[in-house]
């Protein structure tokens, strides 16, 4: 279990470590099945060092930061944890709820910062252009990822009138029957990834459709089927994912598209305002 690169780095670098770094390394090795799921602040609490020391430890091992180190620790487990296992490994018997709001929001802030640092602006711009040029846009997402997909579908279809989210797994074949190279497919998937999302992306690539993948890791099984990929961090100390970063990516895509096509979008919104007023859509 410990024959992976991340642990080898710790063992080889141990002689050069400070006392605090040795304490962190020892804890990570001794508690490898649970430590991989700890946030930097929680690991610091258990090891009894400062959070900044944990972050410096990750850089000491030549990782890009603690989230990067954490991903390698999780991959070293060599299998996906079930939701129940993750919950058990990220919750103590004496956990209290009064500090959860602070802990989770701090994790979200860290995810946003990390995502901002790893998103390539040039790739982002290309994705926006593909959305503008696409004949039709299909959004593929299942389970919890549909929360982001629904938001993206609502606003893209509002201004483009060509966007469809595939809601039902059983209806994929009918909806994608006529898909072509002129169409764009946006696939969203986060660990644990659904088999159907991977299968659909594989199919649309065979039909030469352009593909955009929004996922949480470069080792995601969705990545091989992506023409363009955007990686958004989703790590929090819970069995659920944090969707702050991927939702911000969705918001940024919508905003960039509407700015690029502002004349068309403005005309469309003015027409919609008249329709909304006619049907008394909004509360005054």
Short mmCIF file of the C-alpha atoms (twelve columns), coordinates in Angstrom:
data_MODEL
# 
_entry.id   MODEL 
# 
loop_
_atom_site.group_PDB 
_atom_site.id 
_atom_site.type_symbol 
_atom_site.label_atom_id 
_atom_site.label_alt_id 
_atom_site.label_comp_id 
_atom_site.label_asym_id 
_atom_site.label_seq_id 
_atom_site.Cartn_x 
_atom_site.Cartn_y 
_atom_site.Cartn_z 
_atom_site.pdbx_PDB_model_num 
ATOM 1   C CA . UNK A 1   0.000   0.000  0.000   1 
ATOM 2   C CA . UNK A 2   2.874   2.367  0.801   1 
ATOM 3   C CA . UNK A 3   4.972   1.573  -2.272  1 
ATOM 4   C CA . UNK A 4   3.783   4.726  -4.048  1 
ATOM 5   C CA . UNK A 5   5.716   7.833  -5.056  1 
ATOM 6   C CA . UNK A 6   4.214   10.077 -2.391  1 
ATOM 7   C CA . UNK A 7   5.391   7.864  0.467   1 
ATOM 8   C CA . UNK A 8   8.741   7.199  -1.198  1 
ATOM 9   C CA . UNK A 9   9.314   10.959 -1.299  1 
ATOM 10  C CA . UNK A 10  8.634   11.204 2.421   1 
ATOM 11  C CA . UNK A 11  10.946  8.327  3.290   1 
ATOM 12  C CA . UNK A 12  13.828  9.573  1.091   1 
ATOM 13  C CA . UNK A 13  13.522  13.160 2.347   1 
ATOM 14  C CA . UNK A 14  13.140  12.271 6.026   1 
ATOM 15  C CA . UNK A 15  16.771  13.023 6.916   1 
ATOM 16  C CA . UNK A 16  16.419  16.583 5.590   1 
ATOM 17  C CA . UNK A 17  13.102  17.246 7.355   1 
ATOM 18  C CA . UNK A 18  12.616  19.554 10.301  1 
ATOM 19  C CA . UNK A 19  11.132  18.082 13.483  1 
ATOM 20  C CA . UNK A 20  7.693   19.396 12.538  1 
ATOM 21  C CA . UNK A 21  7.901   17.945 9.037   1 
ATOM 22  C CA . UNK A 22  8.943   14.576 10.453  1 
ATOM 23  C CA . UNK A 23  5.893   14.615 12.714  1 
ATOM 24  C CA . UNK A 24  3.653   15.249 9.694   1 
ATOM 25  C CA . UNK A 25  5.331   12.515 7.626   1 
ATOM 26  C CA . UNK A 26  5.077   10.006 10.461  1 
ATOM 27  C CA . UNK A 27  1.402   10.765 10.949  1 
ATOM 28  C CA . UNK A 28  0.635   10.457 7.220   1 
ATOM 29  C CA . UNK A 29  2.406   7.101  7.014   1 
ATOM 30  C CA . UNK A 30  0.949   5.667  10.216  1 
ATOM 31  C CA . UNK A 31  -2.592  6.827  9.422   1 
ATOM 32  C CA . UNK A 32  -2.477  6.525  5.634   1 
ATOM 33  C CA . UNK A 33  -6.063  5.249  5.290   1 
ATOM 34  C CA . UNK A 34  -7.563  8.237  7.097   1 
ATOM 35  C CA . UNK A 35  -4.990  11.035 6.756   1 
ATOM 36  C CA . UNK A 36  -5.493  11.217 2.986   1 
ATOM 37  C CA . UNK A 37  -8.916  12.758 3.586   1 
ATOM 38  C CA . UNK A 38  -7.901  15.402 6.127   1 
ATOM 39  C CA . UNK A 39  -7.842  19.093 5.281   1 
ATOM 40  C CA . UNK A 40  -4.642  20.986 5.996   1 
ATOM 41  C CA . UNK A 41  -6.173  22.567 9.094   1 
ATOM 42  C CA . UNK A 42  -7.395  19.248 10.478  1 
ATOM 43  C CA . UNK A 43  -4.084  17.504 9.799   1 
ATOM 44  C CA . UNK A 44  -2.308  20.352 11.576  1 
ATOM 45  C CA . UNK A 45  -4.641  19.927 14.550  1 
ATOM 46  C CA . UNK A 46  -3.950  16.192 14.829  1 
ATOM 47  C CA . UNK A 47  -0.184  16.537 14.417  1 
ATOM 48  C CA . UNK A 48  -0.130  19.610 16.709  1 
ATOM 49  C CA . UNK A 49  1.658   21.913 14.284  1 
ATOM 50  C CA . UNK A 50  0.577   25.084 12.506  1 
ATOM 51  C CA . UNK A 51  -1.487  24.900 9.301   1 
ATOM 52  C CA . UNK A 52  1.238   26.893 7.530   1 
ATOM 53  C CA . UNK A 53  3.712   24.136 8.470   1 
ATOM 54  C CA . UNK A 54  1.514   21.532 6.765   1 
ATOM 55  C CA . UNK A 55  1.355   23.668 3.626   1 
ATOM 56  C CA . UNK A 56  5.148   24.174 3.643   1 
ATOM 57  C CA . UNK A 57  5.554   20.399 4.057   1 
ATOM 58  C CA . UNK A 58  3.703   19.865 0.759   1 
ATOM 59  C CA . UNK A 59  6.014   22.294 -1.023  1 
ATOM 60  C CA . UNK A 60  9.021   20.664 0.650   1 
ATOM 61  C CA . UNK A 61  8.030   17.409 -1.079  1 
ATOM 62  C CA . UNK A 62  7.828   19.298 -4.411  1 
ATOM 63  C CA . UNK A 63  4.046   19.268 -4.671  1 
ATOM 64  C CA . UNK A 64  2.148   22.319 -5.900  1 
ATOM 65  C CA . UNK A 65  0.451   22.740 -2.541  1 
ATOM 66  C CA . UNK A 66  -1.458  20.760 0.038   1 
ATOM 67  C CA . UNK A 67  -4.403  19.893 -2.273  1 
ATOM 68  C CA . UNK A 68  -1.890  18.413 -4.731  1 
ATOM 69  C CA . UNK A 69  -0.267  16.365 -1.963  1 
ATOM 70  C CA . UNK A 70  -3.698  15.267 -0.726  1 
ATOM 71  C CA . UNK A 71  -4.722  13.999 -4.162  1 
ATOM 72  C CA . UNK A 72  -1.561  11.900 -4.375  1 
ATOM 73  C CA . UNK A 73  -2.225  10.495 -0.908  1 
ATOM 74  C CA . UNK A 74  -5.742  9.510  -1.945  1 
ATOM 75  C CA . UNK A 75  -4.571  7.922  -5.180  1 
ATOM 76  C CA . UNK A 76  -2.114  5.849  -3.158  1 
ATOM 77  C CA . UNK A 77  -5.068  4.086  -1.553  1 
ATOM 78  C CA . UNK A 78  -5.470  2.417  -4.965  1 
ATOM 79  C CA . UNK A 79  -9.238  2.225  -4.835  1 
ATOM 80  C CA . UNK A 80  -12.258 4.492  -4.585  1 
ATOM 81  C CA . UNK A 81  -13.794 4.837  -1.159  1 
ATOM 82  C CA . UNK A 82  -17.550 4.452  -0.829  1 
ATOM 83  C CA . UNK A 83  -19.518 7.409  0.522   1 
ATOM 84  C CA . UNK A 84  -19.960 5.613  3.844   1 
ATOM 85  C CA . UNK A 85  -16.217 4.940  4.099   1 
ATOM 86  C CA . UNK A 86  -15.335 8.558  3.356   1 
ATOM 87  C CA . UNK A 87  -17.847 9.765  5.952   1 
ATOM 88  C CA . UNK A 88  -16.359 7.419  8.549   1 
ATOM 89  C CA . UNK A 89  -12.808 8.485  7.729   1 
ATOM 90  C CA . UNK A 90  -13.550 12.230 7.863   1 
ATOM 91  C CA . UNK A 91  -15.652 12.276 11.032  1 
ATOM 92  C CA . UNK A 92  -14.537 11.794 14.620  1 
ATOM 93  C CA . UNK A 93  -16.711 10.533 17.446  1 
ATOM 94  C CA . UNK A 94  -16.251 13.859 19.245  1 
ATOM 95  C CA . UNK A 95  -16.837 16.101 16.199  1 
ATOM 96  C CA . UNK A 96  -19.000 19.094 16.953  1 
ATOM 97  C CA . UNK A 97  -20.976 21.211 14.511  1 
ATOM 98  C CA . UNK A 98  -20.354 24.734 15.765  1 
ATOM 99  C CA . UNK A 99  -17.197 25.212 13.648  1 
ATOM 100 C CA . UNK A 100 -18.405 23.430 10.518  1 
ATOM 101 C CA . UNK A 101 -19.471 26.624 8.725   1 
ATOM 102 C CA . UNK A 102 -15.992 28.107 9.186   1 
ATOM 103 C CA . UNK A 103 -14.246 24.887 8.180   1 
ATOM 104 C CA . UNK A 104 -16.305 24.322 5.033   1 
ATOM 105 C CA . UNK A 105 -16.131 27.929 3.824   1 
ATOM 106 C CA . UNK A 106 -12.365 27.930 4.335   1 
ATOM 107 C CA . UNK A 107 -12.146 24.752 2.282   1 
ATOM 108 C CA . UNK A 108 -14.275 26.373 -0.425  1 
ATOM 109 C CA . UNK A 109 -12.006 29.419 -0.493  1 
ATOM 110 C CA . UNK A 110 -8.981  27.131 -0.844  1 
ATOM 111 C CA . UNK A 111 -10.680 25.214 -3.675  1 
ATOM 112 C CA . UNK A 112 -11.439 28.467 -5.495  1 
ATOM 113 C CA . UNK A 113 -7.866  29.700 -5.126  1 
ATOM 114 C CA . UNK A 114 -6.406  26.399 -6.298  1 
ATOM 115 C CA . UNK A 115 -8.787  26.224 -9.262  1 
ATOM 116 C CA . UNK A 116 -7.970  29.792 -10.274 1 
ATOM 117 C CA . UNK A 117 -4.263  28.942 -10.303 1 
ATOM 118 C CA . UNK A 118 -4.677  25.859 -12.487 1 
ATOM 119 C CA . UNK A 119 -7.216  27.039 -15.089 1 
ATOM 120 C CA . UNK A 120 -5.539  27.942 -18.383 1 
ATOM 121 C CA . UNK A 121 -7.105  31.215 -19.655 1 
ATOM 122 C CA . UNK A 122 -6.346  30.234 -23.250 1 
ATOM 123 C CA . UNK A 123 -8.248  26.948 -22.887 1 
ATOM 124 C CA . UNK A 124 -11.107 28.761 -21.167 1 
ATOM 125 C CA . UNK A 125 -11.309 31.210 -24.101 1 
ATOM 126 C CA . UNK A 126 -11.351 28.341 -26.602 1 
ATOM 127 C CA . UNK A 127 -14.218 26.694 -24.728 1 
ATOM 128 C CA . UNK A 128 -16.219 29.940 -24.890 1 
ATOM 129 C CA . UNK A 129 -15.603 30.166 -28.652 1 
ATOM 130 C CA . UNK A 130 -16.688 26.545 -29.130 1 
ATOM 131 C CA . UNK A 131 -19.910 27.301 -27.251 1 
ATOM 132 C CA . UNK A 132 -20.589 30.283 -29.506 1 
ATOM 133 C CA . UNK A 133 -19.903 28.375 -32.713 1 
ATOM 134 C CA . UNK A 134 -21.719 25.139 -31.810 1 
ATOM 135 C CA . UNK A 135 -24.888 24.253 -33.693 1 
ATOM 136 C CA . UNK A 136 -26.231 22.553 -30.574 1 
ATOM 137 C CA . UNK A 137 -24.873 22.149 -27.059 1 
ATOM 138 C CA . UNK A 138 -25.553 18.996 -25.060 1 
ATOM 139 C CA . UNK A 139 -24.774 18.801 -21.349 1 
ATOM 140 C CA . UNK A 140 -24.068 15.391 -19.833 1 
ATOM 141 C CA . UNK A 141 -24.175 15.003 -16.047 1 
ATOM 142 C CA . UNK A 142 -25.697 12.616 -13.558 1 
ATOM 143 C CA . UNK A 143 -26.346 12.425 -9.835  1 
ATOM 144 C CA . UNK A 144 -25.004 15.413 -7.841  1 
ATOM 145 C CA . UNK A 145 -23.286 16.924 -10.907 1 
ATOM 146 C CA . UNK A 146 -26.725 17.709 -12.354 1 
ATOM 147 C CA . UNK A 147 -26.914 20.667 -9.941  1 
ATOM 148 C CA . UNK A 148 -24.185 22.452 -11.917 1 
ATOM 149 C CA . UNK A 149 -25.421 21.148 -15.262 1 
ATOM 150 C CA . UNK A 150 -28.954 22.457 -14.662 1 
ATOM 151 C CA . UNK A 151 -27.629 25.934 -13.875 1 
ATOM 152 C CA . UNK A 152 -25.486 25.900 -17.018 1 
ATOM 153 C CA . UNK A 153 -28.344 24.652 -19.195 1 
ATOM 154 C CA . UNK A 154 -30.811 27.259 -17.925 1 
ATOM 155 C CA . UNK A 155 -28.693 30.277 -18.826 1 
ATOM 156 C CA . UNK A 156 -27.129 28.930 -22.020 1 
ATOM 157 C CA . UNK A 157 -30.500 27.983 -23.445 1 
ATOM 158 C CA . UNK A 158 -31.957 31.295 -22.293 1 
ATOM 159 C CA . UNK A 159 -29.574 33.246 -24.511 1 
ATOM 160 C CA . UNK A 160 -28.608 30.723 -27.206 1 
ATOM 161 C CA . UNK A 161 -31.782 28.611 -27.585 1 
ATOM 162 C CA . UNK A 162 -29.717 25.587 -28.559 1 
ATOM 163 C CA . UNK A 163 -28.769 23.900 -25.276 1 
ATOM 164 C CA . UNK A 164 -30.108 20.667 -23.851 1 
ATOM 165 C CA . UNK A 165 -29.202 18.742 -20.740 1 
ATOM 166 C CA . UNK A 166 -29.666 14.980 -21.008 1 
ATOM 167 C CA . UNK A 167 -31.747 14.373 -17.870 1 
ATOM 168 C CA . UNK A 168 -32.564 10.687 -18.171 1 
ATOM 169 C CA . UNK A 169 -29.885 8.035  -18.584 1 
ATOM 170 C CA . UNK A 170 -32.260 5.840  -20.589 1 
ATOM 171 C CA . UNK A 171 -32.955 8.646  -23.077 1 
ATOM 172 C CA . UNK A 172 -29.377 9.257  -24.179 1 
ATOM 173 C CA . UNK A 173 -29.623 7.275  -27.429 1 
ATOM 174 C CA . UNK A 174 -32.675 9.192  -28.661 1 
ATOM 175 C CA . UNK A 175 -31.292 12.610 -27.762 1 
ATOM 176 C CA . UNK A 176 -27.877 12.019 -29.318 1 
ATOM 177 C CA . UNK A 177 -29.019 10.141 -32.411 1 
ATOM 178 C CA . UNK A 178 -28.252 13.021 -34.773 1 
ATOM 179 C CA . UNK A 179 -25.208 14.456 -33.029 1 
ATOM 180 C CA . UNK A 180 -22.464 15.627 -35.392 1 
ATOM 181 C CA . UNK A 181 -19.123 17.397 -35.581 1 
ATOM 182 C CA . UNK A 182 -20.987 20.728 -35.515 1 
ATOM 183 C CA . UNK A 183 -22.228 20.051 -31.981 1 
ATOM 184 C CA . UNK A 184 -20.581 20.533 -28.592 1 
ATOM 185 C CA . UNK A 185 -20.929 18.207 -25.603 1 
ATOM 186 C CA . UNK A 186 -20.128 19.448 -22.102 1 
ATOM 187 C CA . UNK A 187 -19.540 16.601 -19.660 1 
ATOM 188 C CA . UNK A 188 -19.415 17.127 -15.900 1 
ATOM 189 C CA . UNK A 189 -18.203 14.455 -13.515 1 
ATOM 190 C CA . UNK A 190 -16.546 14.320 -10.125 1 
ATOM 191 C CA . UNK A 191 -15.306 11.490 -7.952  1 
ATOM 192 C CA . UNK A 192 -16.991 9.039  -7.708  1 
ATOM 193 C CA . UNK A 193 -17.534 9.230  -11.467 1 
ATOM 194 C CA . UNK A 194 -20.601 7.649  -13.037 1 
ATOM 195 C CA . UNK A 195 -20.096 4.984  -15.667 1 
ATOM 196 C CA . UNK A 196 -22.832 6.498  -17.870 1 
ATOM 197 C CA . UNK A 197 -21.047 9.856  -18.142 1 
ATOM 198 C CA . UNK A 198 -17.878 8.132  -19.357 1 
ATOM 199 C CA . UNK A 199 -19.812 5.969  -21.837 1 
ATOM 200 C CA . UNK A 200 -21.684 8.925  -23.317 1 
ATOM 201 C CA . UNK A 201 -18.503 10.970 -23.773 1 
ATOM 202 C CA . UNK A 202 -16.835 7.995  -25.455 1 
ATOM 203 C CA . UNK A 203 -19.813 7.674  -27.823 1 
ATOM 204 C CA . UNK A 204 -19.966 11.353 -28.820 1 
ATOM 205 C CA . UNK A 205 -16.220 11.365 -29.511 1 
ATOM 206 C CA . UNK A 206 -16.784 8.491  -31.921 1 
ATOM 207 C CA . UNK A 207 -19.332 10.738 -33.657 1 
ATOM 208 C CA . UNK A 208 -16.688 13.503 -33.899 1 
ATOM 209 C CA . UNK A 209 -18.546 15.958 -31.703 1 
ATOM 210 C CA . UNK A 210 -16.417 18.503 -29.846 1 
ATOM 211 C CA . UNK A 211 -16.173 17.797 -26.105 1 
ATOM 212 C CA . UNK A 212 -15.539 19.876 -23.007 1 
ATOM 213 C CA . UNK A 213 -14.972 18.153 -19.673 1 
ATOM 214 C CA . UNK A 214 -15.330 19.852 -16.294 1 
ATOM 215 C CA . UNK A 215 -13.952 17.506 -13.655 1 
ATOM 216 C CA . UNK A 216 -11.900 17.385 -10.464 1 
ATOM 217 C CA . UNK A 217 -8.650  15.712 -11.481 1 
ATOM 218 C CA . UNK A 218 -6.427  15.084 -14.481 1 
ATOM 219 C CA . UNK A 219 -6.732  11.355 -13.718 1 
ATOM 220 C CA . UNK A 220 -10.522 11.541 -14.051 1 
ATOM 221 C CA . UNK A 221 -11.835 8.862  -16.472 1 
ATOM 222 C CA . UNK A 222 -13.622 11.660 -18.379 1 
ATOM 223 C CA . UNK A 223 -10.367 13.386 -19.373 1 
ATOM 224 C CA . UNK A 224 -9.338  10.982 -22.197 1 
ATOM 225 C CA . UNK A 225 -12.517 11.941 -24.089 1 
ATOM 226 C CA . UNK A 226 -12.049 15.711 -23.741 1 
ATOM 227 C CA . UNK A 227 -10.995 18.088 -26.495 1 
ATOM 228 C CA . UNK A 228 -10.867 20.720 -23.781 1 
ATOM 229 C CA . UNK A 229 -10.652 20.076 -20.044 1 
ATOM 230 C CA . UNK A 230 -11.149 22.343 -17.047 1 
ATOM 231 C CA . UNK A 231 -10.129 20.983 -13.651 1 
ATOM 232 C CA . UNK A 232 -11.921 22.383 -10.597 1 
ATOM 233 C CA . UNK A 233 -11.081 21.421 -7.029  1 
ATOM 234 C CA . UNK A 234 -13.911 19.869 -5.000  1 
ATOM 235 C CA . UNK A 235 -12.179 18.693 -1.803  1 
ATOM 236 C CA . UNK A 236 -13.787 19.262 1.585   1 
ATOM 237 C CA . UNK A 237 -13.613 17.270 4.784   1 
ATOM 238 C CA . UNK A 238 -16.877 15.442 4.094   1 
ATOM 239 C CA . UNK A 239 -18.360 12.622 2.032   1 
ATOM 240 C CA . UNK A 240 -19.892 15.246 -0.292  1 
ATOM 241 C CA . UNK A 241 -18.016 17.329 -2.866  1 
ATOM 242 C CA . UNK A 242 -17.636 21.080 -2.708  1 
ATOM 243 C CA . UNK A 243 -19.130 22.531 -5.891  1 
ATOM 244 C CA . UNK A 244 -18.104 26.140 -5.267  1 
ATOM 245 C CA . UNK A 245 -15.263 25.979 -7.811  1 
ATOM 246 C CA . UNK A 246 -17.062 24.091 -10.624 1 
ATOM 247 C CA . UNK A 247 -20.136 26.301 -10.155 1 
ATOM 248 C CA . UNK A 248 -17.885 29.356 -10.477 1 
ATOM 249 C CA . UNK A 249 -16.474 27.873 -13.686 1 
ATOM 250 C CA . UNK A 250 -20.042 27.545 -15.009 1 
ATOM 251 C CA . UNK A 251 -20.784 31.151 -14.037 1 
ATOM 252 C CA . UNK A 252 -17.596 32.334 -15.730 1 
ATOM 253 C CA . UNK A 253 -18.434 30.469 -18.956 1 
ATOM 254 C CA . UNK A 254 -21.915 32.002 -19.077 1 
ATOM 255 C CA . UNK A 255 -20.590 35.487 -18.326 1 
ATOM 256 C CA . UNK A 256 -17.784 35.272 -20.905 1 
ATOM 257 C CA . UNK A 257 -20.171 34.017 -23.585 1 
ATOM 258 C CA . UNK A 258 -22.739 36.765 -22.955 1 
ATOM 259 C CA . UNK A 259 -20.032 39.441 -23.074 1 
ATOM 260 C CA . UNK A 260 -18.643 38.077 -26.344 1 
ATOM 261 C CA . UNK A 261 -22.142 37.981 -27.851 1 
ATOM 262 C CA . UNK A 262 -23.505 41.002 -25.976 1 
ATOM 263 C CA . UNK A 263 -25.460 42.522 -28.888 1 
ATOM 264 C CA . UNK A 264 -27.337 39.287 -29.620 1 
ATOM 265 C CA . UNK A 265 -27.826 38.589 -25.925 1 
ATOM 266 C CA . UNK A 266 -29.090 42.111 -25.208 1 
ATOM 267 C CA . UNK A 267 -31.659 41.835 -28.025 1 
ATOM 268 C CA . UNK A 268 -32.738 38.428 -26.741 1 
ATOM 269 C CA . UNK A 269 -33.117 39.636 -23.150 1 
ATOM 270 C CA . UNK A 270 -35.173 42.662 -24.200 1 
ATOM 271 C CA . UNK A 271 -37.563 40.353 -26.043 1 
ATOM 272 C CA . UNK A 272 -37.741 38.069 -23.019 1 
ATOM 273 C CA . UNK A 273 -38.471 40.979 -20.686 1 
ATOM 274 C CA . UNK A 274 -41.563 41.776 -22.726 1 
ATOM 275 C CA . UNK A 275 -42.654 38.148 -22.580 1 
ATOM 276 C CA . UNK A 276 -42.037 37.917 -18.822 1 
ATOM 277 C CA . UNK A 277 -44.093 41.050 -18.279 1 
ATOM 278 C CA . UNK A 278 -46.944 39.696 -20.399 1 
ATOM 279 C CA . UNK A 279 -47.103 36.503 -18.347 1 
ATOM 280 C CA . UNK A 280 -46.421 38.286 -15.041 1 
ATOM 281 C CA . UNK A 281 -43.478 36.008 -14.286 1 
ATOM 282 C CA . UNK A 282 -41.779 37.968 -11.512 1 
ATOM 283 C CA . UNK A 283 -43.086 39.207 -8.185  1 
ATOM 284 C CA . UNK A 284 -43.221 43.016 -8.004  1 
# 
